[in-house]
Each structure stands twice: as C-alpha cells, then as structure tokens.
Amino acid sequence: MPCDTVRLSPGQTLAQRMDQVKAALRRLEQKLQSGAVRLGIGPNGAVVFQAWADRDGVTDVCAYRTLAAEGSWALRQAVARAEQFTGRKVNVNAVAAGVHSHDGGRTWDKH
C-alpha cells in the first residue's frame, strides 16, 4: 500500500515503516472510538479525518482504505455518524480515485 513506502525516513526500512503505519492506524482507531477524531465527508463523497494530528505521514485516503479493508468497527461507526450528520454517503469512487483534503475538509483534490 502507498502509505507503507511513500515516506521512508532516512535509514528507515520498509518493515519499520509498515510498523509505524500500523501503529498510526491503531491510534486512529482509538481516537475514532473516543470521538477525538471525526470522519468528514466532502461534497464529492471523499473522506477526511478531522483533528488527526499524530498520523506519522499516513494520508486520510490510505488510512480509510486500509481500515475499510480490515473491516474496522471504529471506522464503520465513524462512517455511519458522518453520513448521518452530513446527509451524504462516502463515495467509494472518490476514495478509489484518491480525492483527499489537506486542510481538514475545506478543499478537495486528487493531487
């Protein structure tokens, strides 16, 4: 997955990066469960994790894809809350295309 290899630190191995990503995703799940991080859904159906600061370089799209593939209960609950709150559904095509936000959901782009 891209978040495993894209941001290797100097001297960091791929295995170390994978461990770092897994740890960041576990922290994200805990924060989703506690409500410290919320899932936002853009007008195009793309996703953003609002207030997720300790991400260790993991993008919102990568985190969403990984947690969704794992069947994360915390993510499913966050999606349900966000869909109810925003009145729109997560668009899997937007997620697959890599549409994301760098500013907490104010703007959206594929780059």
N, C-alpha and C positions, 0 to 999 in steps of 0.2 A: 504494500500500500504506500502511496506517496508520502504520508507523514512519517514513515519509517526511515526513508532515505534522503529526503529533500534537505534536511537541515542537520547534517552531521557536524558536530563541533570539531575543531582541530584535535586530532588524536582519538576521537571517539570511534568505536567500532559500530558496525551495523547492529550487533547484538545489544550493545549498550544503548543505542538509540531506540531499539524496539522496547527495551525495558523502561526507558524514560517515557515513551509514548504510552505504554500500558499503565504506568503509574499516573500519568496525567489524566488518562481516561477514567481510572478508578476514582481519582479525586473529583473529576467532573460528575460522575455518577452520584457520589456522596453529596455534592453540592446541589445537584438537581433534586435529590430526595429531600434535602433540608430546606429547599427553597432559596438558597443563597445565590443560585444561578437559575435564570429563567430562559426558556426557549422562546425565541421570537420568530414570527413567520412574516416574511415580506409580502408585498402586494403580488409578487410573482410566484409566491409559494416557496421561495428559498428560505433557509433557516439560518439563525444566528443564536449563539449562546451569549446572553446579556449578563454582564458582570463576571465573566470568567477570566480572571486575571492570571492565574498560575497555570497557563496552558503549555508551557515549555515548547513553544513553536508549533503546536498542533493546531491546524486550521479547523474552523467550525464544520466545514463540509466533510473533512476527513473524520472528525470525531463523530458526526452524525452517522455517516456511512458505516463506520466500524461498530458503533453501539447498536445501530439498527440490525446489522448482520449478526451480531451476538444475541439479539433478542432482549436487549436491556430493558428491564422492567421500569427503571427510573426514566429512561428515555421515552418509553411508551406513555407513561403518566404525564411527562412534560409535554409531549406532543398533544395529548388529549386536552390538557389545560390550555395550551396555546391555541389550539384550533377552536376551542370553545370561546376563549377570550377575544380572539381576532375575528372570528366568524369566517375563517378561510382555512383550507386544508394545505398540508405540506404537499408541494408539487414534486413528485419523485423525478420528473424530467428536469426540473430546475436544479435539483440536488445532483443528479447524474451529470448535468452539464457543467457543474462546478460553480454555479452562481453563488456568490457569497458577499458578505459585507465586512469592511474593515473598520467600520465606525459604529458598531453596535446596532445596526439596522437602519441607519438614516439613508444610506445609499447602497446600491447593489450593483455588482459587476461580475463578469466571467474571468477577469484577469487577476 
